[in-house]
Amino acid sequence: MMQICQREGLQVNESTLEALVEGANSDIRLILGQLQMVRLSSRALSYDEVKVCQSPPQQQMSHAKCSLWML
């Protein structure tokens, strides 16, 4: 996953990817889709962004990236 992110120009760290994998229940298709959606609007994804987007919908509303990558 890290190599894919690097090649696509998306900056993430290991803990961010681990949170993403955990939240997607290791579904590689879902993870790749989420990373693709994030990359359309950003060059970086943080651990905090992943955790907010995996939280209840009320908390997600305040974060613009959630609406994109949780489709």
Contacts in CASP RR format, 6 or more apart in sequence:
PFRMAT RR
TARGET T0000
AUTHOR 0000-0000-0000
METHOD contacts of the structure
MODEL  1
MMQICQREGLQVNESTLEALVEGANSDIRLILGQLQMVRLSSRALSYDEV
KVCQSPPQQQMSHAKCSLWML
1 17 0 8 1.000
1 20 0 8 1.000
1 21 0 8 1.000
1 31 0 8 1.000
1 35 0 8 1.000
2 12 0 8 1.000
2 14 0 8 1.000
2 17 0 8 1.000
4 32 0 8 1.000
4 35 0 8 1.000
5 11 0 8 1.000
5 12 0 8 1.000
5 17 0 8 1.000
5 35 0 8 1.000
8 35 0 8 1.000
8 39 0 8 1.000
9 39 0 8 1.000
9 43 0 8 1.000
10 35 0 8 1.000
10 38 0 8 1.000
10 39 0 8 1.000
10 42 0 8 1.000
10 43 0 8 1.000
10 44 0 8 1.000
10 45 0 8 1.000
11 43 0 8 1.000
11 44 0 8 1.000
11 45 0 8 1.000
12 20 0 8 1.000
12 44 0 8 1.000
12 45 0 8 1.000
12 46 0 8 1.000
13 47 0 8 1.000
15 47 0 8 1.000
16 45 0 8 1.000
16 46 0 8 1.000
16 47 0 8 1.000
16 49 0 8 1.000
16 50 0 8 1.000
19 47 0 8 1.000
19 50 0 8 1.000
19 51 0 8 1.000
19 54 0 8 1.000
20 31 0 8 1.000
20 34 0 8 1.000
20 35 0 8 1.000
20 45 0 8 1.000
20 50 0 8 1.000
21 31 0 8 1.000
23 50 0 8 1.000
23 54 0 8 1.000
24 30 0 8 1.000
24 31 0 8 1.000
24 34 0 8 1.000
33 69 0 8 1.000
34 69 0 8 1.000
34 70 0 8 1.000
35 45 0 8 1.000
35 69 0 8 1.000
37 68 0 8 1.000
37 69 0 8 1.000
37 71 0 8 1.000
38 45 0 8 1.000
38 65 0 8 1.000
38 68 0 8 1.000
38 69 0 8 1.000
40 68 0 8 1.000
41 65 0 8 1.000
41 68 0 8 1.000
42 65 0 8 1.000
45 65 0 8 1.000
49 63 0 8 1.000
49 65 0 8 1.000
49 66 0 8 1.000
52 59 0 8 1.000
52 60 0 8 1.000
52 62 0 8 1.000
52 63 0 8 1.000
52 66 0 8 1.000
53 60 0 8 1.000
53 63 0 8 1.000
53 65 0 8 1.000
53 66 0 8 1.000
53 69 0 8 1.000
53 70 0 8 1.000
60 66 0 8 1.000
60 67 0 8 1.000
60 70 0 8 1.000
END
